[in-house]
Amino acid sequence: MNRFLNIIFSMQTMGFLLLVFAASIGTATFIENDFGTEAAKAVVYNTNWFNILMLLLAINLVANIFIYKLYKPKKFTIFLFHFSFLVILLGSAITRFVSYEGMMHIREGSSSSSISSDNTYMDVIITDGNDTVYDSDKTRPTILTPRAYSSSVSFNDQKYSFKSVKYVPNAQEIITEIDGEGDPYIVIVTSDGRGRQSTYFKYNTSGPLGPNLLNFGDEMAENAINIKIDGDAFLVHSADTIYTVSMMGGVNDTLVPDQWHPFELRTLYEINNSTLVPTNFYMNGGIDFAPYDGNDMNFTDVVVIEATSGNETKRLGLRGGKGFEGVANTVQFDDVSVQLRYGSKRISLPFEVKLLDFQLERYPGSNSPSSYASEVVLIDKSEGLEMPYRIYMNHVLNYGGYRFFQSSYDKDELGTILSVNHDYWGTLFTYIGYFLMTLGMFLTVFNRSSRFAKLGELMKNKDMSFKGGAATLLVALFLITPDLVAQHNHAPGEIHPVDK
């Protein structure tokens, strides 16, 4: 047992842990650069193994304080340096496990008393109309961890299992052929002179198509463009005249109203001052998701979930993510309805913030923003407080343990997005740790028992020859190395990336 403890608390183990820590931080930096902050959190910072690594570093550090008796008065400065790392670790642990952060969106003239959580959750509601069960799990699927979520819920002696199988950032819906039993889908591109738009229709559904109503199915709808499947072909019916223009060099034609006519892919049809072109048809189609690589960043992320009950498995896509409360989606298993939602949760604040004015400045002769700020009023009715404040870069609003940072703004420049952090104790302990670390380093220079002082005494020897000077330098390096090992190898380093 003693041998095991000697290994665990040895300097070699500390060095190994520090190497693992450094490699982890380096890897997380590359992941964050290539895949974003959320991926770095999911793979490194918010994992259990990283928490265990931090705990082992703290335990090893405490043990070495007693092994090397750093608590003695003559070693007080070295002890202070080591103790500062423990305080920083404590601050980071509070930040990681107790504190929270989120985003607050406010429009000009409006107030908000809640934030959208930084953490994301998968909520499941199962009901048969009489009984209902609810399950919620904190999860963070990313492009590197698409299978991060897995859970099961028992309801009326039946087990329902859920797992994430795909994660699509900035996802747009696409139609594709799927294995098994799909549904007929048709994709139509329409234009009314203001731009082109691609729309898909599932069989036996209807919806707007430019200025017209399109009905895709067996049942006819009045005042609509009706399209139905006839064997391997399509037929179209309309109460208005349709003009056709073949895009493949064919013959143009006029389709008289109130009759069924062939409806062909890649043919342009003109009706009611708008044009439409059927581009694709999928006999066994289904909805899938693909990343949108254009300039439009309004698409939300999508997590694809497989829901299983008995031998039946169904797939569904959930739009949501950090900063979004998510859109609920429902699947049916016989008489049981299963609703899932993925996204952030609302966190209520004990006060409200009102946005008076959002201000944006641009570089001269450019549309690029140079700075932006929010003129707000913090209203705490319980304290009878109304405090005006201006939030901008490096000018943070602090109140009640909450810190409000200027983060982003709405495209129309009539709303602001504030980053909110509730981490009073974590921040306090971290700053105290930094102060103690600086104080320990400063006092070490004046400690006569430190190896820095011994190095100074050796350098005072004015009779050193060249060889003696070289020898002294080697001795000095030998003497200073244990202090550097003691002061750095025991230190886990700054750990704020754990929850940043």
Order of alpha helices (4+ residues) and beta strands (2+ residues): alpha-alpha-alpha-alpha-alpha-beta-beta-beta-beta-beta-beta-beta-beta-beta-beta-beta-beta-beta-beta-beta-beta-beta-beta-beta-beta-beta-beta-beta-beta-beta-beta-beta-beta-alpha-alpha-alpha
